[in-house]
Amino acid sequence: MMDMIICNAMPVYHEAPVSSMIIKDNIEKVMEALLKEPAGIRYLIVPEGGWVWDKPEGLTIIETRHKSGFSYGNDSALKKVTEGEKPIPLCRNDEFHSDDCRVVTVEELLNAGKKKVYVGGKAEKKGFLDLDRKITPGYILAASGVQGIFKAMYFGHPMGVFINETMIDQPVELTTDYIEILNESDCMLDYLLKTADRYGKEACGRCVFGHEGVFQIRMLLTDMTLKKGKIHDLNLILDLCHEMKRQSLCEAGFSIANTVESALDCFKSEIEEHITRKSCKAGVCQKFLTFHILPDICTGCTECLDVCEDEAILGKKKFIHVIDQNECSGCGDCIEACEENAIIRAGADKPKCPKKPVPCKRI
């Protein structure tokens, strides 16, 4: 008989509280299955949220101070929780070898044949799906109602994998609770930075490559979104990811490194364009957007000229105004001031505009 079994009902993503949903719908089955386990001590770890079950003899229920967290997916961190400590990982799950302790998820405990996953992003049918554990991305797209243009699918922690349209028929083993679907309106660099930001907030700070590695990734990606990126930064990131996968203490460091590597593998050209062409194809990254006055709509009223603190707008009454891109700071005040809706933000595709103010009647 083993000394201890820990059933983990802590969600990794707050958007996808899969374990909490399953346990609320199957609490009697969960407790019965736990009590049948050949262990001297049985723990059920649940998120903060006012659980009001009767606690059967032989089962200890621990309610954490959190509703979710990446660290709760680590077995050594869960064992720390049973000892009354914070969920700080000591090692990765594949390195956690304990003869006296077994950690299982709620789905594993109930021998669930399906994997419950939240699908979000540009899915037509956002929400929870019960999917086969080994599945193709193409099947997920169909099940979530995605039709037409598809750009990417992101499998969240602990998988940390991007796939593109060339990979939709390649089977994947689902271990994440969260999938997000992206289309052409999404910028991969912007999405990658937001993903890295999330990992940065989840980092426990215990190891250098897990904590500082994410910080360096975020810094380099941020520079790219601000037109400060250099082409050799991509090689620096890949070198860093290689070391993070080798030396990070827990799965989070490995997962974000895998996320970045797969993003660069699938969408390197789009990310490179931010550096080499100073262009955001999706028109998402604010520093890459430019402001333009449409000549066929402008009436030469000077309202935009009056509010521009950068003095970047050239023109006078009844002349089509022109924005000097070198002087424009991108504040957007001119858009708010234009009652004709003649001013637009543009990404990679720019409208054709006069290079200098010309009388409105000429257009």
URJO-V828751 format. One record per backbone hydrogen bond with DSSP energy under -1.0 kcal/mol. CO is the residue of the C=O (numbers start at 0). NH is the residue of the N-H. E is the energy in kcal/mol with one decimal. If there is no record, write none. Layout:
CO_NH_E + CO_NH_E
This chain:
1_39_-1.5 + 2_40_-1.8 + 3_101_-1.6 + 4_42_-2.7 + 5_103_-2.7 + 6_44_-2.5 + 10_68_-1.4 + 15_17_-2.7 + 16_20_-2.3 + 17_21_-2.4 + 18_22_-2.5 + 19_23_-2.1 + 20_24_-1.6 + 21_25_-1.2 + 25_29_-2.5 + 26_30_-2.6 + 27_31_-2.4 + 28_32_-2.5 + 29_33_-2.5 + 30_34_-2.5 + 31_35_-1.1 + 33_36_-1.1 + 36_38_-2.2 + 37_1_-1.4 + 40_4_-2.1 + 41_59_-2.9 + 42_6_-2.8 + 43_61_-2.6 + 44_8_-2.4 + 45_63_-2.5 + 55_58_-1.5 + 59_43_-2.4 + 61_45_-2.7 + 65_47_-2.7 + 69_72_-1.9 + 70_73_-1.7 + 73_77_-1.9 + 74_78_-1.9 + 75_79_-1.5 + 76_80_-1.6 + 77_81_-1.7 + 79_84_-2.4 + 80_83_-1.8 + 85_87_-2.4 + 91_94_-1.3 + 92_95_-1.0 + 94_96_-1.2 + 99_3_-1.6 + 101_5_-3.0 + 103_7_-3.2 + 104_108_-2.5 + 105_109_-2.0 + 106_111_-2.6 + 107_110_-1.1 + 114_130_-2.8 + 116_128_-2.8 + 117_178_-2.7 + 118_126_-2.0 + 119_180_-1.9 + 126_118_-2.7 + 128_116_-2.6 + 130_114_-3.6 + 132_173_-3.6 + 134_171_-3.2 + 135_139_-1.5 + 136_140_-2.5 + 137_141_-2.0 + 138_142_-2.6 + 139_143_-1.9 + 140_145_-2.6 + 141_144_-1.2 + 143_124_-2.7 + 151_181_-3.1 + 152_162_-1.9 + 153_179_-2.3 + 154_160_-1.9 + 155_158_-1.7 + 155_159_-1.2 + 160_154_-3.0 + 162_152_-1.9 + 163_166_-2.0 + 166_169_-1.6 + 167_137_-2.9 + 171_134_-2.3 + 176_117_-3.1 + 177_155_-2.7 + 178_119_-2.7 + 179_153_-3.2 + 180_121_-3.0 + 181_150_-2.2 + 181_151_-1.8 + 182_185_-2.3 + 186_190_-2.6 + 187_191_-2.4 + 188_192_-2.3 + 189_193_-2.2 + 190_194_-2.2 + 191_195_-2.4 + 192_196_-2.5 + 193_197_-1.8 + 194_198_-2.0 + 195_199_-2.3 + 196_200_-1.7 + 197_201_-1.4 + 198_202_-1.3 + 206_210_-2.1 + 207_211_-1.7 + 207_212_-1.2 + 210_214_-1.7 + 211_215_-2.5 + 212_216_-2.2 + 213_217_-2.6 + 214_218_-2.1 + 215_219_-2.4 + 216_220_-2.5 + 217_221_-2.4 + 218_222_-2.0 + 219_223_-1.5 + 220_224_-1.7 + 221_225_-1.0 + 222_227_-3.2 + 223_226_-1.1 + 229_232_-1.8 + 230_233_-1.1 + 231_235_-1.9 + 232_236_-2.5 + 233_237_-2.1 + 234_238_-2.4 + 235_239_-2.3 + 236_240_-2.7 + 237_241_-2.0 + 238_242_-1.8 + 239_243_-2.5 + 240_244_-2.3 + 241_245_-1.0 + 242_246_-2.7 + 243_247_-2.3 + 249_253_-1.0 + 250_254_-3.1 + 251_255_-2.3 + 252_256_-1.6 + 253_257_-2.4 + 254_258_-2.2 + 255_259_-2.4 + 256_260_-2.4 + 257_261_-2.4 + 258_262_-2.0 + 259_263_-2.4 + 260_264_-2.0 + 261_265_-2.3 + 262_266_-2.8 + 266_270_-2.0 + 267_271_-3.0 + 268_272_-1.7 + 271_274_-1.5 + 271_275_-3.1 + 272_276_-1.3 + 272_278_-1.7 + 279_282_-1.4 + 284_287_-1.6 + 285_288_-1.4 + 289_345_-2.6 + 291_343_-2.4 + 293_296_-1.5 + 293_297_-2.3 + 299_317_-2.4 + 301_305_-2.0 + 302_306_-1.1 + 307_310_-1.0 + 311_323_-3.7 + 313_321_-2.3 + 315_318_-2.2 + 317_359_-2.6 + 321_313_-3.4 + 323_326_-1.3 + 323_327_-1.7 + 331_335_-1.4 + 332_336_-1.7 + 333_337_-1.5 + 341_293_-3.5 + 343_291_-2.4 + 345_289_-2.3 + 357_319_-3.2 + 358_361_-1.6 + 359_362_-1.5
